């Protein structure tokens, strides 16, 4: 179904990275049910088989793609070129990503590289590989970031660094590709419950455990409390994956797509406050996250 303000979906192919679970899977199924031919990029064939089996319309397929592996990206680009036949790919949705949550003092160089490799370097590598197909279609590039690409929260520094970088990269791509007819939109969800949260907590605790005890002790109580609060906030969030999928659909079908789609009241509020408040005021809003409670100090003395 389309109107004068939207484009038809029939006959248009869209590739979505990170389609195994969470927002990527939700978006793949959403777009397939609305007429797109969807190619879900997954790292494991069993995830691709499950995606195809769960798509009632039969318009979902999959390609195996690891965004951190240049050979995998090149192979996927060749496969997609063969699938589209006419050399045209209407949409690329860069959704694949991980989230490293830990105090920056305990984040190893290797862990930071992993965060940036998946969320930034890998995204650009995928974009570069598929740009010839997008350019031929004068198609759409949609980069999924986060509200943390606008406001950096304590203990989410690695993830925020990656998302800030992806936001800046998206701005540059939008300006560079505009003369070629390829539009670039950013979709920034706020807190939302997906399977990624269990992995976030585990990675964060692993990073803390790997740090020298004297350093880890400075952060342990406040960081563990933050992990719990963050997970509960995501579970309680009223923002649903379907809203993100709908925004991505809008970016792919609108005659005049927005440059940014902010999904969730938290991300819209955060962007507004970051724009109008001085840094010192924003800092004070987050100070409670990193301020130990009396019970934390007492627990530390008992454990010493």
C-alpha positions in Angstrom: 0.0 0.0 0.0 1.4 3.4 -0.9 0.3 7.0 -1.4 1.5 10.0 -3.3 4.0 10.6 -0.4 5.4 7.1 -0.5 7.0 4.8 -3.0 5.7 1.3 -3.9 7.6 -1.6 -2.3 6.9 -4.3 -4.9 10.0 -5.2 -6.9 12.4 -3.5 -4.5 15.1 -5.5 -2.7 16.5 -4.5 0.7 19.5 -6.0 2.5 19.4 -5.8 6.3 22.5 -6.6 8.4 22.2 -8.2 11.8 18.9 -10.0 10.9 19.4 -13.0 13.2 17.7 -11.5 16.2 16.3 -8.3 17.8 15.6 -5.2 15.7 17.2 -6.7 12.5 15.0 -9.7 12.5 11.9 -7.7 13.4 12.6 -5.3 10.6 13.3 -8.0 8.0 9.9 -9.7 8.7 8.1 -6.3 8.9 9.4 -5.2 5.5 8.8 -8.6 3.8 5.1 -8.5 4.9 4.8 -5.0 3.3 6.0 -6.1 -0.1 9.7 -5.8 -0.1 12.0 -8.6 -1.2 14.2 -8.9 1.9 17.7 -10.3 2.1 18.5 -10.8 5.8 22.3 -10.8 6.5 23.2 -13.4 9.2 26.4 -15.0 10.4 25.0 -18.5 10.7 22.9 -20.4 8.2 20.6 -21.8 10.9 19.6 -18.2 11.8 18.9 -17.5 8.1 16.8 -20.7 7.9 14.8 -19.7 10.9 14.2 -16.2 9.4 12.9 -17.7 6.1 10.7 -20.2 7.9 9.1 -17.5 10.0 8.2 -15.2 7.1 4.6 -15.9 6.1 4.8 -14.0 2.8 7.8 -16.0 1.6 9.6 -12.8 0.6 12.5 -13.2 3.0 15.8 -14.8 2.0 19.2 -14.7 3.6 22.9 -14.2 2.9 25.7 -15.1 5.2 27.7 -12.0 6.1 30.1 -11.2 8.9 30.6 -7.4 9.0 34.1 -7.8 10.5 35.4 -10.1 7.7 36.4 -8.5 4.4 36.2 -11.8 2.5 32.7 -12.5 3.9 31.5 -9.0 2.9 32.9 -9.4 -0.6 31.3 -12.8 -1.0 27.9 -11.5 0.2 28.2 -8.5 -2.3 28.7 -11.0 -5.2 25.8 -13.1 -4.0 23.5 -10.2 -3.7 24.5 -8.8 -7.1 23.5 -12.2 -8.5 20.2 -12.3 -6.7 19.1 -8.8 -7.8 20.0 -9.6 -11.4 19.6 -6.1 -12.7 22.5 -4.8 -10.6 20.2 -2.7 -8.5 19.7 -2.8 -4.7 17.0 -0.4 -3.4 18.0 -0.4 0.3 20.8 -1.2 2.7 20.0 -1.2 6.4 23.1 -1.2 8.5 21.7 -2.6 11.7 24.4 -5.1 12.9 26.0 -4.0 16.1 27.2 -4.9 19.6 27.1 -2.9 22.9 30.1 -2.8 25.3 29.1 -1.4 28.6 31.8 -0.9 31.2 33.7 2.0 32.9 36.2 3.3 30.4 39.1 2.8 32.7 38.6 -1.0 32.6 38.0 -1.2 28.8 40.9 -2.9 27.1 42.2 -1.7 23.8 41.1 -5.0 22.2 37.6 -4.6 23.7 37.3 -1.1 22.3 38.6 -2.2 18.9 35.9 -4.9 18.9 33.2 -2.3 19.6 34.4 0.0 16.8 35.2 -2.8 14.4 31.6 -4.1 14.5 29.6 -0.8 14.8 31.8 1.6 12.7 34.5 0.0 10.6 32.4 -3.0 9.6 29.4 -0.8 8.8 31.5 1.4 6.4 33.0 -1.8 4.8 29.5 -3.1 4.1 28.4 0.2 2.8 31.4 0.4 0.4 30.7 -3.1 -0.9 27.1 -2.4 -1.7 27.2 1.2 -2.9 27.6 0.3 -6.6 24.2 -1.6 -6.4 22.6 1.2 -4.4 23.9 3.8 -6.8 22.5 1.9 -9.8 19.1 2.0 -8.1 19.4 5.6 -6.7 18.4 3.8 -3.6 18.4 4.3 0.2 21.0 3.8 2.9 19.6 3.5 6.4 22.0 3.4 9.4 20.6 2.3 12.7 22.4 4.1 15.6 21.0 4.9 19.1 20.1 7.7 21.3 23.6 7.2 22.8 25.0 8.7 19.6 23.7 12.1 20.9 24.2 11.8 24.6 27.0 9.8 26.3 26.0 8.1 29.5 28.4 6.9 32.2 29.4 3.3 31.8 28.3 3.2 28.2 31.3 5.1 26.8 32.5 2.5 24.3 29.1 2.1 22.8 28.5 5.9 22.8 31.9 6.4 21.1 30.8 4.0 18.3 27.4 5.5 17.9 28.7 9.1 17.8 31.1 7.9 15.1 28.3 6.2 13.1 26.2 9.4 13.4 29.1 11.5 12.0 29.9 8.9 9.3 26.2 9.0 8.3 26.3 12.8 8.0 29.3 12.6 5.7 27.9 9.8 3.6 24.6 11.7 3.2 26.4 14.8 1.9 28.8 12.8 -0.4 26.1 10.6 -1.9 23.4 13.2 -2.4 24.7 14.1 -5.9 24.5 10.5 -6.9 20.9 10.1 -5.9 21.5 7.9 -2.9 19.7 9.2 0.3 21.0 8.4 3.8 18.9 8.3 6.9 19.7 7.6 10.5 17.2 5.7 12.7 18.0 6.2 16.4 16.1 4.0 18.9 16.0 4.7 22.6 15.9 2.1 25.3 14.2 -1.0 24.0 14.1 -4.6 25.1 15.9 -7.1 22.8 18.1 -10.2 23.4 21.2 -8.0 23.3 20.8 -7.0 27.0 21.9 -10.4 28.5 25.1 -10.1 26.5 25.7 -6.5 27.6 25.7 -7.4 31.3 28.0 -10.4 30.8 30.5 -8.5 28.7 30.5 -5.6 31.3 31.2 -7.9 34.2 33.9 -9.7 32.3 35.7 -6.4 31.6 35.4 -5.5 35.3 36.8 -8.9 36.3 39.8 -8.5 34.0 40.8 -5.2 35.5 43.2 -4.9 38.4 41.3 -5.4 41.7 42.2 -1.9 43.0 40.6 -0.3 39.9 37.6 -2.6 39.6 36.8 -1.9 43.3 36.4 1.8 42.4 33.5 1.1 40.1 32.0 -2.3 41.0 29.1 -1.3 43.2 27.9 1.6 41.0 28.5 -0.2 37.8 26.6 -3.4 38.8 23.7 -1.2 40.1 23.8 0.6 36.7 23.6 -2.7 34.8 20.6 -3.7 36.8 18.8 -0.3 36.4 19.6 -0.2 32.7 18.1 -3.7 32.0 15.0 -2.9 34.0 14.6 0.4 32.1 14.8 -1.5 28.8 12.2 -4.0 30.0 9.9 -1.2 31.1 10.3 0.8 27.9 7.2 1.5 25.9 9.2 1.7 22.7 8.7 -1.5 20.7 10.8 -3.1 17.9 7.8 -2.7 15.6 8.2 1.1 15.9 11.8 0.9 14.8 10.8 -1.3 11.9 8.1 1.2 10.9 10.6 4.0 10.9 13.0 2.1 8.7 10.1 1.4 6.3 9.4 5.1 6.2 13.1 5.9 5.4 12.9 3.4 2.6 9.6 4.4 1.1 9.1 8.1 1.8 9.4 10.4 -1.2 11.2 12.8 1.0 12.9 10.7 3.7 14.0 12.4 6.9 17.7 12.6 7.7 17.0 11.3 11.2 14.2 9.3 12.9 14.4 9.4 16.7 12.3 6.6 18.1 11.1 6.8 21.8 10.5 9.6 24.2 13.8 9.1 26.0 15.9 9.6 22.9 13.9 12.7 21.8 14.2 14.2 25.2 17.9 13.4 25.4 18.6 15.0 22.1 16.6 18.1 23.1 18.4 18.5 26.5 21.8 17.9 25.0 21.0 20.8 22.5 19.7 23.3 25.0 21.5 22.6 28.3 25.1 23.4 29.1 27.4 20.4 29.6 27.7 21.0 33.4 23.9 20.7 33.7 23.8 17.4 31.7 26.7 16.1 33.8 24.8 16.7 37.0 21.8 14.7 35.6 24.0 11.7 35.4 26.0 12.1 38.6 23.8 9.8 40.6 24.8 6.9 38.3 28.4 7.2 39.4 27.9 8.3 43.0 28.4 5.5 45.6 25.7 5.0 48.1 26.6 4.7 51.9 25.7 1.0 51.6 28.2 0.6 48.8 31.0 2.0 51.0 30.0 -0.2 53.9 29.9 -3.3 51.8 33.4 -2.4 50.5 34.8 -2.1 54.1 33.3 -5.4 55.1 34.7 -7.1 52.0 38.2 -5.6 52.6 
